[in-house]
């Protein structure tokens, strides 16, 4: 089972996504949540600081979604996209 004990996250300008990590025993997996997904969770986000803030505010739902898409040993990184998240009303 994947867990997210590492609170580190970083904005990746090239991918236009926030990068974070999970661990499954000794296996580490990289996750990227795209800007559009963060905008869905926090409308109005438009700058790097906004995206990091959106990630911090919605970390629980983001990590729960990441855990659903994770498959042990399947690949090194996973992309989380807007369609995986409900719109905030």
C-alpha positions in Angstrom: 0.0 0.0 0.0 1.4 3.4 -0.9 1.7 6.1 1.7 2.7 9.7 1.5 4.8 10.5 4.6 7.1 12.9 2.7 5.5 16.3 3.0 7.8 17.7 0.3 6.3 19.0 -3.0 7.8 21.1 -5.7 6.4 23.0 -8.7 7.8 21.7 -12.0 7.7 24.5 -14.5 8.5 22.2 -17.5 5.5 19.9 -16.7 3.3 22.6 -15.4 2.5 20.4 -12.4 3.2 19.9 -8.7 5.6 17.0 -8.1 5.2 14.9 -4.9 6.3 11.4 -3.8 4.9 8.4 -2.2 6.5 5.3 -0.8 5.4 1.6 -0.9 7.9 -0.2 1.4 11.2 0.4 -0.2 9.7 1.6 -3.5 9.4 5.3 -4.2 7.0 6.6 -6.8 6.7 10.1 -8.3 3.4 11.8 -8.8 2.6 14.9 -10.8 -0.7 16.8 -10.4 -1.3 19.0 -13.4 -2.2 22.7 -13.1 -5.7 22.1 -14.5 -6.4 19.6 -11.8 -5.3 22.1 -9.2 -7.4 24.8 -10.8 -10.4 22.4 -10.5 -9.7 22.0 -6.8 -8.9 25.7 -6.2 -10.4 27.9 -8.9 -8.5 31.1 -9.5 -5.1 29.5 -9.0 -2.8 30.8 -11.7 0.8 31.2 -10.4 3.3 28.8 -8.9 2.6 29.9 -5.3 -1.2 29.4 -6.0 -0.6 25.9 -7.2 1.6 25.0 -4.2 -1.1 26.4 -1.9 -3.8 24.5 -3.7 -1.8 21.3 -3.3 -1.3 22.0 0.5 -5.0 22.8 1.0 -6.2 19.7 -0.8 -3.4 17.3 0.0 -5.7 14.6 1.5 -7.9 14.3 -1.6 -4.8 14.5 -3.9 -3.1 11.7 -2.0 -6.2 9.6 -2.0 -6.5 10.0 -5.7 -2.9 9.1 -6.2 -3.3 6.0 -4.1 -6.2 4.9 -6.4 -4.1 5.2 -9.6 -0.9 3.7 -8.1 0.0 0.1 -9.2 3.0 -1.4 -7.4 6.0 -1.7 -9.7 4.0 -0.5 -12.7 6.0 2.6 -13.5 8.1 5.3 -12.0 5.7 8.2 -12.2 2.0 9.0 -12.4 0.1 12.0 -13.7 -3.0 13.2 -12.0 -5.3 15.1 -14.3 -8.4 17.3 -13.9 -10.9 14.6 -14.9 -9.9 12.6 -11.8 -11.2 15.4 -9.5 -14.6 16.8 -8.9 -15.2 20.5 -9.5 -15.4 22.6 -6.4 -18.7 24.5 -6.3 
